Amino acid sequence: MIFKNIAIALILLSSAASANNLSAGYDGILSPLPACDVPGPLPVEYYPTTQEWLNSNGGAIASAGRNPKTGRYFIAYDYAAFRTFPLTFQRWILAHECQHHQLKHTERPFQPGNRAKVNQDERAADCAAAKSLANLSKEQWEEITAVMVDSNRIDKFTGFPAHINRKQFGYHNDHKGRVKAVKQCLANIRR
């Protein structure tokens, strides 16, 4: 049921890419997709999908979840958006979504109305993703944060209205505040 709108075939993760060995695959998509360790014997399933599907499931460039019928973990990502982003930013998004699995955020129902919990989960996923990618170069981090802070570029895909106060919608939508928090996580990791 949850996957009925996904038009592109399932891609199974078969191998990992090191953080410093980023390469473009087909159509400018990171290849191979990075490993994401989850409980159980099966790897995370990656689903290239559409923004319409992601918007119907909360509105994002990517989303982590768990298929309630099979129990399989997945990461769905907006194929069209990904093709426009640098490979380092693609890696950041996928690392962030993977951390939702590793931090067990996908083990419980998503509660969009509980903004405090959502903000806490997003900060935790960002910090854990920063830790998992801490060996990226300074230039790669500058590229990631430059895209993160460019709300016009992000909003083009998520449909978020540019004219409103982003901070009122929480951490995930306050791009400048998010970059500041990620930089603080990196500083703490590198101590």
N, C-alpha and C positions, 0 to 999 in steps of 0.2 A: 504494500500500500504506500509506504513512505517513499518508495523508489519509482513509482509509476510514471512520474514526470521526468525522470532522467533519461535523456535521449541518447547520450553517448555511451558506448560500451564500458563495462567495468574494467578498471585497470588494477591488476593485482601487484602489490609491491613485492619485488623479488630481490632487490639488493639496495644497499645504502650508498649514499654519496658523502664523501667527507666534506666538512664545511669549507675547506679551501680548494676543493675540486669541483667547483660549480661549472656545469656545462649545459648548453642549450640542447634540448631534444627537438622533437618535431614542433614546428610553429613557434619557437621561442619559449617553450615550457621547460622548466627544470627537469633534467633527466640524468640519471634515474631519479625517481621520487625518493625522498629521504626515508630511512627506516623510522618506524614509530613503534616502540615496544609497548605492548599491552598484555594483560593477563591472558593466558590460554595459548594454544598451539598455533592459532591462525593469525596472519598479519593483518594490519589495518587495510581496509579496502579504500582506494582512492577513487572518487567519482568526479570526473569533469562534468559540470552541469551548467545550467543557465542562471542568470540573475533572477529571472521570474521565479524559479524554484526556490532559490535562496531567500528572496523577499517573502515568499509564502511561508517560509520557515524561520522568520525572524529578521531577515534583511542583513546581509553581510557579504563579504567577498568570499568567505569560506566558512564552513561550519563543521564541528565535530559532533558525532552522535553515535548511537548504538541502535541497530536494527532490532526492534522488539520481538520479531518472529525468530530470527536466527541467532541473536545475541552478538553478531559480528560488529566490531567497531568500524566506523568509517569516517573519512574526511571528504566532504564535498567541497568543490571549489569552482568558482566562476571561470570557465575556460576563456571566455572573451576578455575578461578583465586581466587574468593572469598573463595573457599574451602581451599586454601593454606594460607590464611591470618588469623592472630589472630582476635578474635571477636571484640576487641577494634578497630582494624584498619578497619574492615568491618563497624562498627558503624560510624567511622570517614568519610569514603567514602560516606555512605548514608546521613549523616548529611550535608556534603558538597554539594551533589547533591540536597538535599531538599532546601538548602539555595538559590540555583539558582532559584527555584520556588518562594520562599518567597521574594526574592529581585527583582522579576519580570524579570529576565534575559530570561526566557522562553516565555515571552510575545512578544518578537520581534525576527525577523530572526537572526540566528547565522551568524556572520561575521568573518570567520576564517582569512580572509586577513587583518582585522583591528587588528593587534597584540596588539596595545595599549589598545583597548577596551576589548579584550579578557583577557589581563593581569589584567586590572582593575576589571573585573567581577570575575576572579579567586581569586584575593586577597580578594575581598569583601565576596565571598562565604566562603573562608577559615576562615576569621575573624568571620563571623557570625556563622559558624559551631563551632569554638573554644568557642564562647560565649555560644552556646546551649549545649556544653559538658563540660563546665567549672568545673562542679562538679566531673569529673573523678579524680581518684587519681593520684599522681605524677608518680607512677609505670605504670599506664595505659597510661599516656601521653608519658612516656619514650618509651613504646612499640610502640605507634603510630608513634612517630618521628623516631624511629629506622627503621621501615619499610619504612617510607617516604624517608629517606635519602639513602636507599639501592636501587640505580638506577638499578642495575643488576636484582634485584628481580622484580621491576616494569616493566622494559623494556622487560623482558621475555614474558610478556603478551601483551604489547602494540606494540611490534615490533620496538621500537625506537632504532636506531643504537647507540651502546654504544661508538663508537670511535669519535663522533663529539662533538663539544663544545655545551653543553646543554643550556647555557645562551643565545645563539643567537636565540633560539627558544622560549624565553620568560619565564615568571614566572612559569607557570605550569610545565615546563620541567627542571627547575633549582631546583632540589630536596633540596640541601643544603640551597639555598636562601629561598626556600619555608618554610622549617623548621624554619629558623631564623625569618621569618615574622610571622609565627603562634605563636612562642614563645613570640614575641613582643605583639601580640594581647592578648595572655593569661595574660601577665604581666599587660597590660593596664586594662583588665577586673578585675583583682584581686586587683587593687589599691583601 
